[in-house]
Amino acid sequence: MQTLVRGSYVIKRHFQNSHHITESNEVIDRQVKIYFDELNSTINLQVEEEKSWKCIT
C-alpha cells in the first residue's frame, strides 16, 4: 500500500501524571503524526506513546 503524503507534523507533549498511580512519577512522551493522503483525501493520525520513568532520589 502506497500512501501519498503531502505533509508530516510532529507534536510532542510532555506532561506529568497527576494521579500518581505508582510510587514513581510517570512522564509520558506522546508523538502525534498527521498525514494527509492526497489520493483518498483523508487525514491519517498516528500516535506513538513512549513511557519513561523518573526515579525519585
N, C-alpha and C positions, 0 to 999 in steps of 0.2 A: 504494500500500500504506500503510495507516494502522496505526501502532503505538501502543498504549495504554501509556504509560509511568507507572509508579507512582512510581519514584524514580530519581534520577541521582546517581551518585557519581563523583567525580574524584580519582584517586590520582596524585600527582606524585612521581616518584622521581628524585633527582639522584645520579648516581654517575659516577666516572671510570673510563675503560677502563684496566685494569692491564696489558694486554698490550702496549701501545704499538706498534701495527701501523705507524703512520706517525710522522713526526717531531713532529707536534703531539699535544697531549693532547686526546683526544676526550671531549666531555661530551655524554652522551645524556640528553635530557629526554623521558620517556615519560609519556603520559597514558592511563590506563585508565578507560574509561567503562562502567559497568554499568547495563544497562537491564532492567527486569522487565516482560515482556509479559504482561499480565493476561488477554488474550484467549486466548492459546495456552499460558499457564502456562509460559513459557520465559524464560530469562535470556540476554540478548544482551551480548556483550563487544565493545567497540570499542577498539582500541589505536592511538593516534596517536603516532608517533615523530618527534621533531624532533632533528636533529643540528646542533650548533653547534660552532664551532672556537675554541679559546682560544689566542691567539698567545703564544709564549714570547719575552719581551724580556730 
